[in-house]
Amino acid sequence: MPTPRRHFLRRSAALLATAGFAALVGIAHAAYPEQPIKLVVGFPPGGGGDLYGRVIANALGKHIGQAVIVDNRAGAGGNIAAETVAHARPDGYTLILAMSGNMGSAPAIRGNLPYKVPEDFVPIAQLVETPFGLMVSSNSKIETLKDYVAEARAGKLTYASTGTGGAAQIVMEMVKQQASLDILHIPYKGSGPALNDLFGGQVASFFAPYTPLMGQIAGGKLRLLAVSSPRRVPSLPDVPTLKESGIDVVMTQWYGLAAPAGTPKEVVDTIGRAVEKAMKDPELLRVYRADGAREATLTGDQFRDFIVKDVANYRRAVERGGLKAE
């Protein structure tokens, strides 16, 4: 039979072991990150949202204590990048530049994605939003959105987007449904071919995120009829929103940070605190605010709820319009 002294010693040893283990766990969490962090971006270097990814990677690295390295996994509209991160080890060392393509429109129109949104991810923070824009060539007789609607209701218009089943086509489908427009969709493999045909008169209009095209807009080659943001863009005060023009569509192309599902809360919180500081970086703000883009403020559960709502909005338009992916 154990003596009181032996019982005390055993109990003390057990308590010390438990406390030691807890301390080790605490040290492990406190040490994060101990190595560089990989940010998976669904664009080739220099393409699409790659710049947004590189800017946040640089700013985040300043505040989290390790380098954040961009890993470009282009293809399938960003879905390859999402699949990569969904199946990565949930340790905080693999993040994704989430976007409205792979976590908004794709889940709404593709039934066979190798990942689930939002179940396979931990949304950390939304970073930036860029509006879609309805554009015509400066040579077009269409001067205003009112002109465009009149032509469209007569069934005389076509519009280009950068692919069947993409976010731009689905948002334009929302516009068609809201305003009862009859417009033929002409899909293109990229902005270059679409713009060539727009300037050549083979297609009447182009619907896409307009910020990469600000050079042509400012230079007078493109006429921006309306934007899909909730309010007018400060740098384009004369361009109306769709909503104020009577077409109740407010949708943006957005980018954010997410981690694989199962990433420890302590790690996610560490990343979140660093992101909050990174979003005050002057260079990041300069890039994100350029040409009408707007930095975002949603974090954690708010960002998750936003993603769920975004998918639902896309899915509703897909079902009403009978849209199919390529």
N, C-alpha and C positions, 0 to 999 in steps of 0.2 A: 504493500500500500504506500503510495507516494506521501512523503512528509510534506508539511506546509511549505518548507523551504524549497523542496524540489518542485512543487507545484508552482510556486512563485517564479522560480528560475525559468521553467518551461514557458509559462505565460509571458514572462518578460521577453524571452527569446522570440516567441511567436509575434509579439507586438513589434519588436524591433525589425523582424524580417518583413512584416507587412509595411511598416513605415519606410523601410529601406526600398522596397519595391515601388511604393507610391512615389518616393522621391526620385527614383530612376525614371519612372514614367513621366513625372513632371519635368525632369531635366530633358528627356527626349523631346517633349513637346516644346519646351522653351528653346531648344537648340534649332528648331526649324527656322529657316532652311539651312541645311548643312552643305548643300551643293547647288549648282546652277539649276534654274527652273526652265522647263521647255514650254514655250507658248506655240501651240499648233495653229497655223493660219491656213485657211482654205483657198489661198490665192498664190500664184507664182510670184517671185520677187518682183516688186515694182508694179504689180497688177492689182486692180480692184481695191480691196480694203487692206492690202499689205501695208500701206503707209500707216493706217490707223493702228495696226498690230505692232509695228516697229516703234512707233512713238510711245505707246503705253508700255512696251517692253523696256524701253530705255528709262522712262520715268519711274516705273515700278522697281527696276533694279536699284535705283538710287535710295529707295526707302525700305527695301526688304532685306538688304544685306547680302544679296547674291545676284549674279548676272541672270537676266532673263533672256533666253536665246530663242529667236524666232525659228520655227521649224515649218517650212512651207510644204503643205500637203494639198496641192491643187488638184482639182478634178471633181466632176459630178456636182457642180454648183456648191461646193463646200461640204458635201456629204461624206467624202472620204476623210476629211479632217474630223468631222463629228464622230464617225465610226471609230477612228483611231483613239480619240480621247475617251469615248464611252467604254472602251475595253481596256483602258490603261490602268495601271496600278493606282489606287486612290490614296496616294501619299502626299499630294500637294506639289509634286515635281513635274506634273504634266497638266497644263491648262489649255483651254481653247479660246480663240477669239470667236465667240458665238456670234451669230448674225441672223437677220430675219430670213435669209435664204434657207440655211440648214436647220434652223430651229423655229421657223415660222411657216413659210410657204411649203417647204418640202414635206413636213409631216401632214399637211393638209391635203396634198394632192398625190403623194406616193404612199401606197399601202404596203410596200415591201422594204422599207428602210431597215438597215441592220442596227438600228438604235431607236430608243423611245424618248420622246420629249414630253415632259421634262424629267421623266422617271430616271433616266440614265445619267443625270447631271445634277450638280449643285450650283445653281446660279449664284454668282458672287456680286457682280455689279454691272449695270448697263453703263456704257461709256459715251456713246455718241449716236446721234440720229441725223440722217440726211433725207430731205423730202424727195419724193418723186416729182417730176415735172412733165407737163404736156407741152410739146414743142412742135413748131412748124418751121420750114425754111423762111428766111426773110423775104424770099421772092413770092411767097404764098399770098393769095388774095385775102386769106383769113388773118384778120388783125387782132381779134379779141376772142375770148372764150365764148361770148355770146354768138359771134359769127360761126365758131366751130360747132356749137350745139345745133344751130339752125341747119348747117350743112349735114351734120350727122343724122339728124332726125329725118332728113330727106333721103337717107341711105346712100350718100354720095362719097363717103370717106373711108379711107384705110388708115391703119396705124401700124407702126413697126414696134417690136420689142426685141429683146436679145434672147428669145427662145420660148418655145412652147412649155407651159407649165411653170414658168418662173414667176417670181414675186411681182414683176412689173405687169405681166399679162393678167395676173389675178386681181391686182389693184385696179387695173383699167377695166376689168370685168365689173368690179364694184361701181365704177363710174358709169358704165353703160347701164347697169341695173338701176342705179339711183336716178339717172336722168332720162331713161328710156331712149337710149341712143342705139342706132344701127350702124356699127362700124366693123369693117372686116379686118381681122388680125393677120398681119404678115410677120412671121417669126424670122429672125436673122441670127446668125452665129457671131454675135459681137456687135459693138457699137459702130465700128468702122464700116462694114458693109451696109448697115442700116442708114447711116448718115450719107453715104455715097448715093443711095437710092432716094433719100429724102431731098438732097440737094439737086438730084437729077430729075425729080418730079415723078419717080416711079411709085412713091408712097407719099401719102398726104401729111402724115404726122408721125411723131416719135414719142413714146412714153417710157421714161427711164429715170433713175436718179440723175439729177441734172448737174450736181456739183463737179463731176469730172469734165463737164462740157462748158464750164464758165468762160473759157477762152473764146469759144465760138459765139456764146451769148453776148459777152462784152464786146466782141469784135463785130457784131452785127450780122453774123451768118445765120444764127438761130434766133427765133422769136419764142420766148417763153410765155405761154398763155396763162398758166396757172400752176400752183404748187399744192402738194398734198399735206403740207404741215398744218398744225392747228392755228397758226397765226402767220402773218406776213413775215418774210425774211428781211431782217434789217438792211442787208446790203442790196435788196431788190424791192424797195418800198412800193413801186408801182405795179408789181405783179400780184394779182389777187390769189387768195386761197380758193380751193374748190368749194370748201364749206361756205365761205362768205358769198360765193357766187350761186348758192342754192343747191349744190351737189354735196350731200352730207357724207363725204369720204375724208377721213383723216387717218392716213397710214404713212409710215416712214420706213426707210431702210435703216436698221439699227445694228449696232455692234456692242458686244459686252464680253465679260469674262465669266467662265464657268469651269468647274472641276468635275472629275468623275464622281458619280454617286458613291457614297461611302467614305469620302474624304473626311477625316476627323474635324469636328467643329472647331477645335483649337487652331488647327491649321487654316481652315477657311477664315476664321476671325483674324488671324495674323495677316493673311492676304488682303482681306477687306480693309484693315486699318492702313496697310501700305497703299492700297488703291486710293483711299480717301486723300492721302497726302499727295500721291502722284497726280491726281486730278487738278491740283493747284499749280502744277509745273507750267511755267510761262510758255515753253516751246510746245508742250502738248496742247495748251489752250489756243495757241496761235494756229496750229494745224487743224484742230478740231473745229474751230470757229471759221475757218477759211471758207469762202464761197457759200455761206449759208448753212453749213453744218452746225449742230448745236450739241454741246456736251450734255449728257444725261445725269440723272441723280438717283435712279432707282437702285436699291441694294437688297440682297438677301431675299426674303419672302416677297417683298414688293416686286422685285425683278422676276421672280418665279411666277407670280400672279399675272404680270404683264405678258410673259411668254405664253401662258395658258390662254389668255384672252386673244393674243395675236393669232395663235393657231386656230382658235375658234372662228375669228373673223375671216381668215383665209378659207377655212373649210366651208363656211356658209356660202361664200361667193363661188367656190368650186362646185358645190352641189347644185346651186341655183343655175349656174351657167353650163353645167354638164362638161366641165373642163377635164382634160386628160393630160398626163405628163407625156413627154416624148418617149 
